[in-house]
Amino acid sequence: MEEMDLAAKLQKITKMDPQALGAKAVVEMATIEGARALHMDKEIGSLEVGKKADLILIGLDAPECRADVRSVCPIGLCLEGAAT
């Protein structure tokens, strides 16, 4: 999660545009695009039948959540530092 956050912030600073790299693009970079870069997109990188997957559930109402990922997934994305 920290790497995704950093990638988005760096793009926003570099481009001087607060909307330069949105949450959806960051999640795609970390999942399916990363799998494509490794030539493993047939096995990992997206939630599909037959693919290996890890699933992260994030409560968007938690104060630890800094990213707005509601447009990416209604379930969410951000547990780092949260009590379980």
C-alpha positions in Angstrom: 0.0 0.0 0.0 2.8 2.4 0.8 4.3 1.9 -2.7 1.0 2.6 -4.3 0.6 5.8 -2.2 4.1 6.9 -3.1 3.6 6.3 -6.8 0.5 8.4 -6.8 2.0 11.2 -4.8 5.1 11.3 -7.0 3.1 11.6 -10.2 1.0 14.4 -8.7 4.1 16.3 -7.7 6.0 15.7 -10.9 3.0 16.7 -13.1 1.9 19.5 -10.7 -1.6 18.0 -11.1 -3.6 16.7 -8.1 -5.5 14.3 -10.4 -2.4 13.0 -12.4 -2.7 9.4 -11.2 -6.0 8.3 -9.8 -6.8 5.5 -7.5 -8.0 3.2 -10.2 -4.8 3.6 -12.3 -2.7 3.0 -9.2 -4.5 -0.2 -8.3 -4.2 -1.4 -11.9 -0.5 -0.7 -11.9 0.0 -2.7 -8.7 -2.2 -5.6 -9.9 -2.8 -6.5 -13.6 -0.1 -4.2 -15.0 2.5 -5.6 -12.6 1.5 -9.1 -13.6 1.8 -8.2 -17.3 5.3 -6.8 -16.7 6.2 -10.2 -15.2 4.5 -12.1 -18.1 2.2 -13.7 -15.5 -1.1 -12.0 -16.3 -2.6 -15.4 -17.1 -2.0 -16.6 -13.6 -2.2 -13.5 -11.4 -3.1 -9.8 -11.4 -6.9 -9.9 -11.5 -9.8 -11.7 -9.8 -10.9 -14.3 -12.3 -11.8 -18.0 -12.1 -8.7 -20.1 -12.1 -6.2 -17.3 -11.2 -4.3 -17.2 -7.9 -5.4 -14.2 -5.8 -5.0 -12.4 -2.5 -7.9 -10.3 -1.4 -7.6 -7.2 0.8 -10.7 -5.7 2.4 -10.6 -2.1 3.6 -13.0 -0.2 5.7 -13.3 3.2 4.1 -14.8 4.6 7.2 -11.6 3.8 9.2 -9.5 6.9 10.2 -6.3 5.1 9.0 -7.6 5.1 5.4 -6.1 8.0 3.5 -6.8 7.0 -0.1 -10.1 7.5 -1.8 -10.7 4.2 -3.6 -14.5 4.2 -3.6 -14.4 4.7 -7.4 -12.3 1.6 -7.7 -14.1 -1.0 -5.6 -17.1 -0.6 -3.3 -15.5 -3.0 -0.8 -12.4 -0.8 -0.5 -8.6 -1.0 -0.1 -6.7 0.1 3.1 -6.0 -1.8 6.3 -2.4 -0.8 7.0 -2.1 0.1 10.7 -5.7 -0.8 11.5 -6.5 -2.9 14.5 -8.0 -6.3 13.6 
